[in-house]
Amino acid sequence: MDLYRLAGAEVSDLELDALTADGIVAIEWADRLPTPDARAIVVRIEDAGEDERRVRVDRPGAPLA
């Protein structure tokens, strides 16, 4: 799911809890979620210069830095 163009109530209307009950949902722009899911695995892809990328994976319950 790409939440880039959505805001507060629009995100809530998606009822994401129902989708995650039976599987996995990948969310781009998850910072738009009104309440982050404590079970979420957060994957960050960062520019490391030229053609390089750095991938960081944070486990559920880990602080989001």
mmCIF file as Biopython writes it, N, C-alpha, C and O atoms, coordinates in Angstrom:
data_model
#
loop_
_atom_site.group_PDB
_atom_site.id
_atom_site.type_symbol
_atom_site.label_atom_id
_atom_site.label_alt_id
_atom_site.label_comp_id
_atom_site.label_asym_id
_atom_site.label_entity_id
_atom_site.label_seq_id
_atom_site.pdbx_PDB_ins_code
_atom_site.Cartn_x
_atom_site.Cartn_y
_atom_site.Cartn_z
_atom_site.occupancy
_atom_site.B_iso_or_equiv
_atom_site.auth_seq_id
_atom_site.auth_asym_id
_atom_site.pdbx_PDB_model_num
ATOM 1   N N  . MET A ? 1  ? 0.836   -1.170  0.000  1.0 0.0 1  A 1 
ATOM 2   C CA . MET A ? 1  ? 0.000   0.000   0.000  1.0 0.0 1  A 1 
ATOM 3   C C  . MET A ? 1  ? 0.885   1.239   0.000  1.0 0.0 1  A 1 
ATOM 4   O O  . MET A ? 1  ? 1.898   1.294   0.698  1.0 0.0 1  A 1 
ATOM 5   N N  . ASP A ? 2  ? 0.500   2.204   -0.770 1.0 0.0 2  A 1 
ATOM 6   C CA . ASP A ? 2  ? 1.215   3.471   -0.830 1.0 0.0 2  A 1 
ATOM 7   C C  . ASP A ? 2  ? 0.314   4.541   -0.216 1.0 0.0 2  A 1 
ATOM 8   O O  . ASP A ? 2  ? -0.724  4.885   -0.782 1.0 0.0 2  A 1 
ATOM 9   N N  . LEU A ? 3  ? 0.710   5.060   0.932  1.0 0.0 3  A 1 
ATOM 10  C CA . LEU A ? 3  ? -0.112  6.026   1.659  1.0 0.0 3  A 1 
ATOM 11  C C  . LEU A ? 3  ? 0.274   7.476   1.372  1.0 0.0 3  A 1 
ATOM 12  O O  . LEU A ? 3  ? -0.216  8.385   2.042  1.0 0.0 3  A 1 
ATOM 13  N N  . TYR A ? 4  ? 1.137   7.705   0.395  1.0 0.0 4  A 1 
ATOM 14  C CA . TYR A ? 4  ? 1.684   9.037   0.150  1.0 0.0 4  A 1 
ATOM 15  C C  . TYR A ? 4  ? 0.623   10.124  0.015  1.0 0.0 4  A 1 
ATOM 16  O O  . TYR A ? 4  ? 0.765   11.187  0.618  1.0 0.0 4  A 1 
ATOM 17  N N  . ARG A ? 5  ? -0.423  9.892   -0.748 1.0 0.0 5  A 1 
ATOM 18  C CA . ARG A ? 5  ? -1.415  10.934  -1.013 1.0 0.0 5  A 1 
ATOM 19  C C  . ARG A ? 5  ? -2.599  10.902  -0.031 1.0 0.0 5  A 1 
ATOM 20  O O  . ARG A ? 5  ? -3.589  11.608  -0.223 1.0 0.0 5  A 1 
ATOM 21  N N  . LEU A ? 6  ? -2.488  10.093  1.002  1.0 0.0 6  A 1 
ATOM 22  C CA . LEU A ? 6  ? -3.592  9.988   1.956  1.0 0.0 6  A 1 
ATOM 23  C C  . LEU A ? 6  ? -3.266  10.721  3.250  1.0 0.0 6  A 1 
ATOM 24  O O  . LEU A ? 6  ? -2.099  10.911  3.592  1.0 0.0 6  A 1 
ATOM 25  N N  . ALA A ? 7  ? -4.306  11.130  3.962  1.0 0.0 7  A 1 
ATOM 26  C CA . ALA A ? 7  ? -4.139  11.804  5.251  1.0 0.0 7  A 1 
ATOM 27  C C  . ALA A ? 7  ? -5.069  11.170  6.275  1.0 0.0 7  A 1 
ATOM 28  O O  . ALA A ? 7  ? -6.004  10.455  5.916  1.0 0.0 7  A 1 
ATOM 29  N N  . GLY A ? 8  ? -4.812  11.431  7.540  1.0 0.0 8  A 1 
ATOM 30  C CA . GLY A ? 8  ? -5.556  10.958  8.692  1.0 0.0 8  A 1 
ATOM 31  C C  . GLY A ? 8  ? -6.764  10.068  8.490  1.0 0.0 8  A 1 
ATOM 32  O O  . GLY A ? 8  ? -6.651  8.843   8.539  1.0 0.0 8  A 1 
ATOM 33  N N  . ALA A ? 9  ? -7.927  10.677  8.262  1.0 0.0 9  A 1 
ATOM 34  C CA . ALA A ? 9  ? -9.180  9.930   8.161  1.0 0.0 9  A 1 
ATOM 35  C C  . ALA A ? 9  ? -9.169  8.981   6.966  1.0 0.0 9  A 1 
ATOM 36  O O  . ALA A ? 9  ? -9.739  7.892   7.040  1.0 0.0 9  A 1 
ATOM 37  N N  . GLU A ? 10 ? -8.534  9.376   5.874  1.0 0.0 10 A 1 
ATOM 38  C CA . GLU A ? 10 ? -8.479  8.508   4.695  1.0 0.0 10 A 1 
ATOM 39  C C  . GLU A ? 10 ? -7.714  7.225   4.998  1.0 0.0 10 A 1 
ATOM 40  O O  . GLU A ? 10 ? -8.094  6.148   4.537  1.0 0.0 10 A 1 
ATOM 41  N N  . VAL A ? 11 ? -6.648  7.337   5.766  1.0 0.0 11 A 1 
ATOM 42  C CA . VAL A ? 11 ? -5.866  6.167   6.155  1.0 0.0 11 A 1 
ATOM 43  C C  . VAL A ? 11 ? -6.701  5.292   7.094  1.0 0.0 11 A 1 
ATOM 44  O O  . VAL A ? 11 ? -6.718  4.070   6.946  1.0 0.0 11 A 1 
ATOM 45  N N  . SER A ? 12 ? -7.374  5.891   8.034  1.0 0.0 12 A 1 
ATOM 46  C CA . SER A ? 12 ? -8.219  5.144   8.968  1.0 0.0 12 A 1 
ATOM 47  C C  . SER A ? 12 ? -9.322  4.391   8.233  1.0 0.0 12 A 1 
ATOM 48  O O  . SER A ? 12 ? -9.677  3.278   8.621  1.0 0.0 12 A 1 
ATOM 49  N N  . ASP A ? 13 ? -9.867  4.991   7.174  1.0 0.0 13 A 1 
ATOM 50  C CA . ASP A ? 13 ? -10.942 4.367   6.400  1.0 0.0 13 A 1 
ATOM 51  C C  . ASP A ? 13 ? -10.496 3.095   5.687  1.0 0.0 13 A 1 
ATOM 52  O O  . ASP A ? 13 ? -11.339 2.301   5.270  1.0 0.0 13 A 1 
ATOM 53  N N  . LEU A ? 14 ? -9.200  2.888   5.540  1.0 0.0 14 A 1 
ATOM 54  C CA . LEU A ? 14 ? -8.697  1.698   4.851  1.0 0.0 14 A 1 
ATOM 55  C C  . LEU A ? 14 ? -8.875  0.424   5.664  1.0 0.0 14 A 1 
ATOM 56  O O  . LEU A ? 14 ? -8.833  -0.676  5.112  1.0 0.0 14 A 1 
ATOM 57  N N  . GLU A ? 15 ? -9.073  0.563   6.970  1.0 0.0 15 A 1 
ATOM 58  C CA . GLU A ? 15 ? -9.226  -0.581  7.884  1.0 0.0 15 A 1 
ATOM 59  C C  . GLU A ? 15 ? -8.073  -1.575  7.718  1.0 0.0 15 A 1 
ATOM 60  O O  . GLU A ? 15 ? -8.294  -2.760  7.468  1.0 0.0 15 A 1 
ATOM 61  N N  . LEU A ? 16 ? -6.859  -1.082  7.858  1.0 0.0 16 A 1 
ATOM 62  C CA . LEU A ? 16 ? -5.684  -1.915  7.682  1.0 0.0 16 A 1 
ATOM 63  C C  . LEU A ? 16 ? -5.604  -3.065  8.669  1.0 0.0 16 A 1 
ATOM 64  O O  . LEU A ? 16 ? -5.008  -4.097  8.360  1.0 0.0 16 A 1 
ATOM 65  N N  . ASP A ? 17 ? -6.187  -2.913  9.844  1.0 0.0 17 A 1 
ATOM 66  C CA . ASP A ? 17 ? -6.175  -3.998  10.825 1.0 0.0 17 A 1 
ATOM 67  C C  . ASP A ? 17 ? -6.803  -5.257  10.249 1.0 0.0 17 A 1 
ATOM 68  O O  . ASP A ? 17 ? -6.324  -6.362  10.507 1.0 0.0 17 A 1 
ATOM 69  N N  . ALA A ? 18 ? -7.862  -5.105  9.476  1.0 0.0 18 A 1 
ATOM 70  C CA . ALA A ? 18 ? -8.523  -6.260  8.864  1.0 0.0 18 A 1 
ATOM 71  C C  . ALA A ? 18 ? -7.607  -6.940  7.854  1.0 0.0 18 A 1 
ATOM 72  O O  . ALA A ? 18 ? -7.615  -8.165  7.739  1.0 0.0 18 A 1 
ATOM 73  N N  . LEU A ? 19 ? -6.823  -6.161  7.125  1.0 0.0 19 A 1 
ATOM 74  C CA . LEU A ? 19 ? -5.909  -6.739  6.130  1.0 0.0 19 A 1 
ATOM 75  C C  . LEU A ? 19 ? -4.763  -7.490  6.787  1.0 0.0 19 A 1 
ATOM 76  O O  . LEU A ? 19 ? -4.357  -8.544  6.296  1.0 0.0 19 A 1 
ATOM 77  N N  . THR A ? 20 ? -4.237  -6.971  7.882  1.0 0.0 20 A 1 
ATOM 78  C CA . THR A ? 20 ? -3.087  -7.598  8.526  1.0 0.0 20 A 1 
ATOM 79  C C  . THR A ? 20 ? -3.469  -8.817  9.349  1.0 0.0 20 A 1 
ATOM 80  O O  . THR A ? 20 ? -2.587  -9.578  9.746  1.0 0.0 20 A 1 
ATOM 81  N N  . ALA A ? 21 ? -4.731  -9.025  9.613  1.0 0.0 21 A 1 
ATOM 82  C CA . ALA A ? 21 ? -5.164  -10.170 10.413 1.0 0.0 21 A 1 
ATOM 83  C C  . ALA A ? 21 ? -4.860  -11.491 9.715  1.0 0.0 21 A 1 
ATOM 84  O O  . ALA A ? 21 ? -4.582  -12.488 10.381 1.0 0.0 21 A 1 
ATOM 85  N N  . ASP A ? 22 ? -4.908  -11.514 8.392  1.0 0.0 22 A 1 
ATOM 86  C CA . ASP A ? 22 ? -4.734  -12.760 7.648  1.0 0.0 22 A 1 
ATOM 87  C C  . ASP A ? 22 ? -3.458  -12.823 6.820  1.0 0.0 22 A 1 
ATOM 88  O O  . ASP A ? 22 ? -3.276  -13.773 6.058  1.0 0.0 22 A 1 
ATOM 89  N N  . GLY A ? 23 ? -2.581  -11.855 6.944  1.0 0.0 23 A 1 
ATOM 90  C CA . GLY A ? 23 ? -1.390  -11.896 6.116  1.0 0.0 23 A 1 
ATOM 91  C C  . GLY A ? 23 ? -0.444  -10.755 6.369  1.0 0.0 23 A 1 
ATOM 92  O O  . GLY A ? 23 ? -0.404  -10.181 7.458  1.0 0.0 23 A 1 
ATOM 93  N N  . ILE A ? 24 ? 0.310   -10.439 5.356  1.0 0.0 24 A 1 
ATOM 94  C CA . ILE A ? 24 ? 1.332   -9.404  5.423  1.0 0.0 24 A 1 
ATOM 95  C C  . ILE A ? 24 ? 0.932   -8.251  4.515  1.0 0.0 24 A 1 
ATOM 96  O O  . ILE A ? 24 ? 0.454   -8.465  3.401  1.0 0.0 24 A 1 
ATOM 97  N N  . VAL A ? 25 ? 1.128   -7.040  4.993  1.0 0.0 25 A 1 
ATOM 98  C CA . VAL A ? 25 ? 0.863   -5.855  4.192  1.0 0.0 25 A 1 
ATOM 99  C C  . VAL A ? 25 ? 2.141   -5.010  4.193  1.0 0.0 25 A 1 
ATOM 100 O O  . VAL A ? 25 ? 2.667   -4.666  5.251  1.0 0.0 25 A 1 
ATOM 101 N N  . ALA A ? 26 ? 2.624   -4.684  3.009  1.0 0.0 26 A 1 
ATOM 102 C CA . ALA A ? 26 ? 3.775   -3.788  2.885  1.0 0.0 26 A 1 
ATOM 103 C C  . ALA A ? 26 ? 3.229   -2.387  2.682  1.0 0.0 26 A 1 
ATOM 104 O O  . ALA A ? 26 ? 2.393   -2.159  1.808  1.0 0.0 26 A 1 
ATOM 105 N N  . ILE A ? 27 ? 3.705   -1.446  3.495  1.0 0.0 27 A 1 
ATOM 106 C CA . ILE A ? 27 ? 3.186   -0.079  3.455  1.0 0.0 27 A 1 
ATOM 107 C C  . ILE A ? 27 ? 4.313   0.898   3.180  1.0 0.0 27 A 1 
ATOM 108 O O  . ILE A ? 27 ? 5.298   0.954   3.916  1.0 0.0 27 A 1 
ATOM 109 N N  . GLU A ? 28 ? 4.155   1.666   2.115  1.0 0.0 28 A 1 
ATOM 110 C CA . GLU A ? 28 ? 5.081   2.745   1.805  1.0 0.0 28 A 1 
ATOM 111 C C  . GLU A ? 28 ? 4.496   4.027   2.392  1.0 0.0 28 A 1 
ATOM 112 O O  . GLU A ? 28 ? 3.284   4.232   2.336  1.0 0.0 28 A 1 
ATOM 113 N N  . TRP A ? 29 ? 5.334   4.884   2.949  1.0 0.0 29 A 1 
ATOM 114 C CA . TRP A ? 29 ? 4.913   6.101   3.639  1.0 0.0 29 A 1 
ATOM 115 C C  . TRP A ? 29 ? 4.106   5.753   4.902  1.0 0.0 29 A 1 
ATOM 116 O O  . TRP A ? 29 ? 3.077   6.369   5.182  1.0 0.0 29 A 1 
ATOM 117 N N  . ALA A ? 30 ? 4.588   4.763   5.651  1.0 0.0 30 A 1 
ATOM 118 C CA . ALA A ? 30 ? 3.902   4.321   6.872  1.0 0.0 30 A 1 
ATOM 119 C C  . ALA A ? 30 ? 3.865   5.397   7.950  1.0 0.0 30 A 1 
ATOM 120 O O  . ALA A ? 30 ? 3.102   5.277   8.909  1.0 0.0 30 A 1 
ATOM 121 N N  . ASP A ? 31 ? 4.677   6.448   7.813  1.0 0.0 31 A 1 
ATOM 122 C CA . ASP A ? 31 ? 4.630   7.533   8.796  1.0 0.0 31 A 1 
ATOM 123 C C  . ASP A ? 31 ? 3.286   8.249   8.754  1.0 0.0 31 A 1 
ATOM 124 O O  . ASP A ? 31 ? 3.001   9.054   9.641  1.0 0.0 31 A 1 
ATOM 125 N N  . ARG A ? 32 ? 2.461   7.986   7.764  1.0 0.0 32 A 1 
ATOM 126 C CA . ARG A ? 32 ? 1.121   8.574   7.665  1.0 0.0 32 A 1 
ATOM 127 C C  . ARG A ? 32 ? 0.078   7.778   8.457  1.0 0.0 32 A 1 
ATOM 128 O O  . ARG A ? 32 ? -1.071  8.204   8.567  1.0 0.0 32 A 1 
ATOM 129 N N  . LEU A ? 33 ? 0.470   6.643   8.999  1.0 0.0 33 A 1 
ATOM 130 C CA . LEU A ? 33 ? -0.456  5.858   9.820  1.0 0.0 33 A 1 
ATOM 131 C C  . LEU A ? 33 ? -0.766  6.616   11.106 1.0 0.0 33 A 1 
ATOM 132 O O  . LEU A ? 33 ? 0.144   7.145   11.745 1.0 0.0 33 A 1 
ATOM 133 N N  . PRO A ? 34 ? -2.042  6.673   11.495 1.0 0.0 34 A 1 
ATOM 134 C CA . PRO A ? 34 ? -2.375  7.376   12.747 1.0 0.0 34 A 1 
ATOM 135 C C  . PRO A ? 34 ? -1.753  6.702   13.970 1.0 0.0 34 A 1 
ATOM 136 O O  . PRO A ? 34 ? -1.346  7.380   14.914 1.0 0.0 34 A 1 
ATOM 137 N N  . THR A ? 35 ? -1.680  5.372   13.955 1.0 0.0 35 A 1 
ATOM 138 C CA . THR A ? 35 ? -1.091  4.614   15.053 1.0 0.0 35 A 1 
ATOM 139 C C  . THR A ? 35 ? -0.227  3.500   14.467 1.0 0.0 35 A 1 
ATOM 140 O O  . THR A ? 35 ? -0.757  2.584   13.839 1.0 0.0 35 A 1 
ATOM 141 N N  . PRO A ? 36 ? 1.086   3.557   14.658 1.0 0.0 36 A 1 
ATOM 142 C CA . PRO A ? 36 ? 1.939   2.490   14.137 1.0 0.0 36 A 1 
ATOM 143 C C  . PRO A ? 36 ? 1.604   1.151   14.787 1.0 0.0 36 A 1 
ATOM 144 O O  . PRO A ? 36 ? 1.224   1.102   15.957 1.0 0.0 36 A 1 
ATOM 145 N N  . ASP A ? 37 ? 1.744   0.073   14.032 1.0 0.0 37 A 1 
ATOM 146 C CA . ASP A ? 37 ? 1.491   -1.271  14.534 1.0 0.0 37 A 1 
ATOM 147 C C  . ASP A ? 37 ? 2.730   -1.759  15.269 1.0 0.0 37 A 1 
ATOM 148 O O  . ASP A ? 37 ? 3.817   -1.789  14.692 1.0 0.0 37 A 1 
ATOM 149 N N  . ALA A ? 38 ? 2.585   -2.139  16.524 1.0 0.0 38 A 1 
ATOM 150 C CA . ALA A ? 38 ? 3.724   -2.588  17.338 1.0 0.0 38 A 1 
ATOM 151 C C  . ALA A ? 38 ? 4.342   -3.864  16.785 1.0 0.0 38 A 1 
ATOM 152 O O  . ALA A ? 38 ? 5.484   -4.183  17.118 1.0 0.0 38 A 1 
ATOM 153 N N  . ARG A ? 39 ? 3.615   -4.606  15.944 1.0 0.0 39 A 1 
ATOM 154 C CA . ARG A ? 39 ? 4.140   -5.848  15.373 1.0 0.0 39 A 1 
ATOM 155 C C  . ARG A ? 39 ? 4.891   -5.617  14.070 1.0 0.0 39 A 1 
ATOM 156 O O  . ARG A ? 39 ? 5.417   -6.565  13.487 1.0 0.0 39 A 1 
ATOM 157 N N  . ALA A ? 40 ? 4.950   -4.389  13.609 1.0 0.0 40 A 1 
ATOM 158 C CA . ALA A ? 40 ? 5.515   -4.094  12.288 1.0 0.0 40 A 1 
ATOM 159 C C  . ALA A ? 40 ? 7.021   -4.321  12.225 1.0 0.0 40 A 1 
ATOM 160 O O  . ALA A ? 40 ? 7.757   -4.005  13.160 1.0 0.0 40 A 1 
ATOM 161 N N  . ILE A ? 41 ? 7.450   -4.871  11.110 1.0 0.0 41 A 1 
ATOM 162 C CA . ILE A ? 41 ? 8.869   -4.948  10.778 1.0 0.0 41 A 1 
ATOM 163 C C  . ILE A ? 41 ? 9.120   -3.759  9.857  1.0 0.0 41 A 1 
ATOM 164 O O  . ILE A ? 41 ? 8.499   -3.645  8.800  1.0 0.0 41 A 1 
ATOM 165 N N  . VAL A ? 42 ? 10.026  -2.880  10.257 1.0 0.0 42 A 1 
ATOM 166 C CA . VAL A ? 42 ? 10.283  -1.659  9.504  1.0 0.0 42 A 1 
ATOM 167 C C  . VAL A ? 42 ? 11.524  -1.850  8.641  1.0 0.0 42 A 1 
ATOM 168 O O  . VAL A ? 42 ? 12.597  -2.180  9.146  1.0 0.0 42 A 1 
ATOM 169 N N  . VAL A ? 43 ? 11.370  -1.640  7.335  1.0 0.0 43 A 1 
ATOM 170 C CA . VAL A ? 43 ? 12.479  -1.753  6.384  1.0 0.0 43 A 1 
ATOM 171 C C  . VAL A ? 43 ? 12.750  -0.354  5.835  1.0 0.0 43 A 1 
ATOM 172 O O  . VAL A ? 43 ? 11.857  0.290   5.285  1.0 0.0 43 A 1 
ATOM 173 N N  . ARG A ? 44 ? 13.977  0.102   5.989  1.0 0.0 44 A 1 
ATOM 174 C CA . ARG A ? 44 ? 14.365  1.419   5.480  1.0 0.0 44 A 1 
ATOM 175 C C  . ARG A ? 44 ? 15.428  1.225   4.407  1.0 0.0 44 A 1 
ATOM 176 O O  . ARG A ? 44 ? 16.397  0.492   4.609  1.0 0.0 44 A 1 
ATOM 177 N N  . ILE A ? 45 ? 15.244  1.884   3.265  1.0 0.0 45 A 1 
ATOM 178 C CA . ILE A ? 45 ? 16.227  1.861   2.185  1.0 0.0 45 A 1 
ATOM 179 C C  . ILE A ? 45 ? 16.766  3.277   2.059  1.0 0.0 45 A 1 
ATOM 180 O O  . ILE A ? 45 ? 16.032  4.215   1.748  1.0 0.0 45 A 1 
ATOM 181 N N  . GLU A ? 46 ? 18.064  3.411   2.307  1.0 0.0 46 A 1 
ATOM 182 C CA . GLU A ? 46 ? 18.687  4.734   2.334  1.0 0.0 46 A 1 
ATOM 183 C C  . GLU A ? 46 ? 19.716  4.868   1.217  1.0 0.0 46 A 1 
ATOM 184 O O  . GLU A ? 46 ? 20.362  3.889   0.843  1.0 0.0 46 A 1 
ATOM 185 N N  . ASP A ? 47 ? 19.866  6.057   0.694  1.0 0.0 47 A 1 
ATOM 186 C CA . ASP A ? 47 ? 20.877  6.359   -0.305 1.0 0.0 47 A 1 
ATOM 187 C C  . ASP A ? 47 ? 22.240  6.350   0.376  1.0 0.0 47 A 1 
ATOM 188 O O  . ASP A ? 47 ? 22.446  7.026   1.384  1.0 0.0 47 A 1 
ATOM 189 N N  . ALA A ? 48 ? 23.168  5.577   -0.185 1.0 0.0 48 A 1 
ATOM 190 C CA . ALA A ? 48 ? 24.517  5.512   0.371  1.0 0.0 48 A 1 
ATOM 191 C C  . ALA A ? 48 ? 25.534  6.062   -0.629 1.0 0.0 48 A 1 
ATOM 192 O O  . ALA A ? 48 ? 26.729  5.784   -0.528 1.0 0.0 48 A 1 
ATOM 193 N N  . GLY A ? 49 ? 25.047  6.844   -1.593 1.0 0.0 49 A 1 
ATOM 194 C CA . GLY A ? 49 ? 25.943  7.444   -2.573 1.0 0.0 49 A 1 
ATOM 195 C C  . GLY A ? 49 ? 26.017  6.644   -3.861 1.0 0.0 49 A 1 
ATOM 196 O O  . GLY A ? 49 ? 25.961  5.414   -3.854 1.0 0.0 49 A 1 
ATOM 197 N N  . GLU A ? 50 ? 26.144  7.358   -4.954 1.0 0.0 50 A 1 
ATOM 198 C CA . GLU A ? 50 ? 26.214  6.792   -6.296 1.0 0.0 50 A 1 
ATOM 199 C C  . GLU A ? 50 ? 25.162  5.713   -6.510 1.0 0.0 50 A 1 
ATOM 200 O O  . GLU A ? 50 ? 23.966  5.998   -6.441 1.0 0.0 50 A 1 
ATOM 201 N N  . ASP A ? 51 ? 25.587  4.473   -6.771 1.0 0.0 51 A 1 
ATOM 202 C CA . ASP A ? 51 ? 24.641  3.378   -7.017 1.0 0.0 51 A 1 
ATOM 203 C C  . ASP A ? 51 ? 24.442  2.508   -5.780 1.0 0.0 51 A 1 
ATOM 204 O O  . ASP A ? 51 ? 23.928  1.394   -5.886 1.0 0.0 51 A 1 
ATOM 205 N N  . GLU A ? 52 ? 24.830  2.987   -4.644 1.0 0.0 52 A 1 
ATOM 206 C CA . GLU A ? 52 ? 24.770  2.195   -3.411 1.0 0.0 52 A 1 
ATOM 207 C C  . GLU A ? 52 ? 23.518  2.515   -2.603 1.0 0.0 52 A 1 
ATOM 208 O O  . GLU A ? 52 ? 23.051  3.654   -2.588 1.0 0.0 52 A 1 
ATOM 209 N N  . ARG A ? 53 ? 22.988  1.511   -1.939 1.0 0.0 53 A 1 
ATOM 210 C CA . ARG A ? 53 ? 21.858  1.673   -1.024 1.0 0.0 53 A 1 
ATOM 211 C C  . ARG A ? 53 ? 22.175  0.923   0.268  1.0 0.0 53 A 1 
ATOM 212 O O  . ARG A ? 53 ? 22.877  -0.088  0.258  1.0 0.0 53 A 1 
ATOM 213 N N  . ARG A ? 54 ? 21.661  1.423   1.349  1.0 0.0 54 A 1 
ATOM 214 C CA . ARG A ? 54 ? 21.813  0.779   2.663  1.0 0.0 54 A 1 
ATOM 215 C C  . ARG A ? 54 ? 20.407  0.341   3.079  1.0 0.0 54 A 1 
ATOM 216 O O  . ARG A ? 54 ? 19.469  1.138   3.049  1.0 0.0 54 A 1 
ATOM 217 N N  . VAL A ? 55 ? 20.266  -0.925  3.467  1.0 0.0 55 A 1 
ATOM 218 C CA . VAL A ? 55 ? 18.973  -1.446  3.899  1.0 0.0 55 A 1 
ATOM 219 C C  . VAL A ? 55 ? 19.064  -1.753  5.385  1.0 0.0 55 A 1 
ATOM 220 O O  . VAL A ? 55 ? 19.967  -2.455  5.838  1.0 0.0 55 A 1 
ATOM 221 N N  . ARG A ? 56 ? 18.108  -1.211  6.136  1.0 0.0 56 A 1 
ATOM 222 C CA . ARG A ? 56 ? 18.052  -1.453  7.578  1.0 0.0 56 A 1 
ATOM 223 C C  . ARG A ? 56 ? 16.703  -2.058  7.916  1.0 0.0 56 A 1 
ATOM 224 O O  . ARG A ? 56 ? 15.664  -1.574  7.467  1.0 0.0 56 A 1 
ATOM 225 N N  . VAL A ? 57 ? 16.723  -3.119  8.711  1.0 0.0 57 A 1 
ATOM 226 C CA . VAL A ? 57 ? 15.495  -3.790  9.118  1.0 0.0 57 A 1 
ATOM 227 C C  . VAL A ? 57 ? 15.399  -3.726  10.637 1.0 0.0 57 A 1 
ATOM 228 O O  . VAL A ? 57 ? 16.297  -4.187  11.342 1.0 0.0 57 A 1 
ATOM 229 N N  . ASP A ? 58 ? 14.308  -3.152  11.137 1.0 0.0 58 A 1 
ATOM 230 C CA . ASP A ? 58 ? 14.073  -3.062  12.588 1.0 0.0 58 A 1 
ATOM 231 C C  . ASP A ? 58 ? 12.976  -4.043  12.965 1.0 0.0 58 A 1 
ATOM 232 O O  . ASP A ? 58 ? 11.920  -4.085  12.335 1.0 0.0 58 A 1 
ATOM 233 N N  . ARG A ? 59 ? 13.230  -4.807  13.969 1.0 0.0 59 A 1 
ATOM 234 C CA . ARG A ? 59 ? 12.283  -5.830  14.419 1.0 0.0 59 A 1 
ATOM 235 C C  . ARG A ? 59 ? 11.116  -5.194  15.168 1.0 0.0 59 A 1 
ATOM 236 O O  . ARG A ? 59 ? 11.217  -4.049  15.608 1.0 0.0 59 A 1 
ATOM 237 N N  . PRO A ? 60 ? 10.009  -5.922  15.318 1.0 0.0 60 A 1 
ATOM 238 C CA . PRO A ? 60 ? 8.862   -5.391  16.062 1.0 0.0 60 A 1 
ATOM 239 C C  . PRO A ? 60 ? 9.258   -4.990  17.482 1.0 0.0 60 A 1 
ATOM 240 O O  . PRO A ? 60 ? 9.995   -5.703  18.164 1.0 0.0 60 A 1 
ATOM 241 N N  . GLY A ? 61 ? 8.763   -3.857  17.902 1.0 0.0 61 A 1 
ATOM 242 C CA . GLY A ? 61 ? 9.022   -3.366  19.258 1.0 0.0 61 A 1 
ATOM 243 C C  . GLY A ? 61 ? 10.316  -2.582  19.389 1.0 0.0 61 A 1 
ATOM 244 O O  . GLY A ? 61 ? 10.555  -1.960  20.424 1.0 0.0 61 A 1 
ATOM 245 N N  . ALA A ? 62 ? 11.165  -2.599  18.350 1.0 0.0 62 A 1 
ATOM 246 C CA . ALA A ? 62 ? 12.403  -1.835  18.421 1.0 0.0 62 A 1 
ATOM 247 C C  . ALA A ? 62 ? 12.097  -0.365  18.202 1.0 0.0 62 A 1 
ATOM 248 O O  . ALA A ? 62 ? 11.183  -0.031  17.447 1.0 0.0 62 A 1 
ATOM 249 N N  . PRO A ? 63 ? 12.842  0.517   18.847 1.0 0.0 63 A 1 
ATOM 250 C CA . PRO A ? 63 ? 12.599  1.949   18.649 1.0 0.0 63 A 1 
ATOM 251 C C  . PRO A ? 63 ? 12.858  2.352   17.201 1.0 0.0 63 A 1 
ATOM 252 O O  . PRO A ? 63 ? 13.827  1.897   16.594 1.0 0.0 63 A 1 
ATOM 253 N N  . LEU A ? 64 ? 12.008  3.193   16.654 1.0 0.0 64 A 1 
ATOM 254 C CA . LEU A ? 64 ? 12.194  3.691   15.304 1.0 0.0 64 A 1 
ATOM 255 C C  . LEU A ? 64 ? 13.061  4.935   15.353 1.0 0.0 64 A 1 
ATOM 256 O O  . LEU A ? 64 ? 12.634  5.983   15.839 1.0 0.0 64 A 1 
ATOM 257 N N  . ALA A ? 65 ? 14.269  4.816   14.851 1.0 0.0 65 A 1 
ATOM 258 C CA . ALA A ? 65 ? 15.213  5.939   14.900 1.0 0.0 65 A 1 
ATOM 259 C C  . ALA A ? 65 ? 15.390  6.548   13.541 1.0 0.0 65 A 1 
ATOM 260 O O  . ALA A ? 65 ? 16.148  7.507   13.388 1.0 0.0 65 A 1 
#
